[in-house]
Amino acid sequence: MHLDPGAPRRATRRIQVGDVVAHLGDAVRARPSGGHDRAVTGVSDDSRAVRPGDLYAAFPGHRFHGLDFEDEAVSRGAAAVLSDRPSHALPTVIVDNPRRWVGPLASWIHGHPSHDLQIHGITGTNGKTSATYLLDTALAADGVVTGMIGGVVVRGPESTRPATRTTPEAAVVHRTLAEFRDQGVRAVAMEVSSHAISLGRVDGVRFRTAAFTNLGPDHLDFHHTMERYFAAKAALFASDRTQTAVVNIDDDYGRRLATAAEVPVWTHSTRDAGADVYADSIRCDVHGTTFTVHTPTGRATVRLALLGPHQVANALTALTSVAAAGGDVLRAAAGLEALACVPGRLERVDSGRDVLALVDYMHNTSGQRELLPFLRSLAGERRLVLVISATGERDPGKRFPLGHTAASYADVVVVTDDSPYSEEPRVLREAVAEGAYAARGARVVVEGDRRRAFEIAASCAGPGDVVVAAGRGCEPRLVSGNTTIQFDDRDELRRALRRE
């Protein structure tokens, strides 16, 4: 993988609306009557983010159509529109299902940036964010200039910005990759959600590697069944998208994918010494995680500052991706020690008290089953206090199990509100609490006000106890209906503990 750490800046190609029409060919249902010579320099599907010269992609939606906002796109300098119906104000290239064409078009307009970069995608139910941070660190340790597109931040050599979703829309993905290429980036670690695969957000991206972490019940409000959920993930591993698959074969669905993928597969495991990359001698405590990694080019001891045995699999995802791309995996392994934490993933909160306080994103039962035994072991004979909640407009079927699983491990469970969005908070709260009560294993407290819930958790914590705010990680906002408030679990938990 040893790439030239620099990359030349590319001159922008001159593309006009007429070229877009010609490029789409038979997909065009109706051509614009004029404006064929207008220059097109990018693509945007958000009228608020249109830049001068953009092709504004206007999609039909559940409540609105993108053309409902065309005036804003015009005011921001859009050159033309790609849609399924004509604009009243701009030359329109009309196609069926415009969403399908945005990724390939954006890739073409920006000069196919993913062909010039090593793009490493990571998909799975849990672990995507941690594995992406670990991969970014591993690639940098191998001497490569990196970019990262994740659910927490989008980060390149010249800027860092907060992420708005796990994987951006296709127009943003290709624009970002083009910016990375022009900034000298050579490799990119990218989180790829199942929604992103299903909705075309990574269409037109060519992946050097695509990694599969695991699959557990989640997002079934969108996919409906585990088979459809798996199929969405597996679609990333098609030969027209991905050059090499990286698969965790400790996971049942991972083993299935490893035998079915139509591209070369690199496997990793903490149980099967026959995997391409294998970890053993795993030790996890309050100070971090240590293991020995065995690779085709040798073995090394890896010392992570990150907490929890689940981070071994995430580190293996990163290291196997480096190895599969021809990198120096042992050099990358040594570099992982530089990663101090992953935001909102068993992130420590220093309150000045003799309490281990953590914030974590665990928001489904498979994540809970990975983390809660470890947290229980850290607490030992002391108490494990959990603050849990369910997000609105997400799979209702996981609310009861969230409460039940939490109360099966914790001594105290405080059920509170997350972002209910359009749902009634009480309904969410009661469903989670019902599961917690049914476990009959913990003291259960129900408090809708999240700040007050943290105060209750803090009041329950004594010396040596473990307190965890679970479900939101580093998400900075709470959303209820049309109201949004700033709320960072890390700050609020620290404040609550210092009050006690």
Order of alpha helices (4+ residues) and beta strands (2+ residues): beta-alpha-beta-beta-beta-beta-alpha-beta-beta-alpha-alpha-beta-alpha-beta-beta-beta-alpha-beta-alpha-beta-alpha-alpha-beta-alpha-beta-beta-beta-beta-alpha-alpha-beta-beta-alpha-beta-alpha-beta-alpha-beta-alpha-beta-beta-beta-alpha
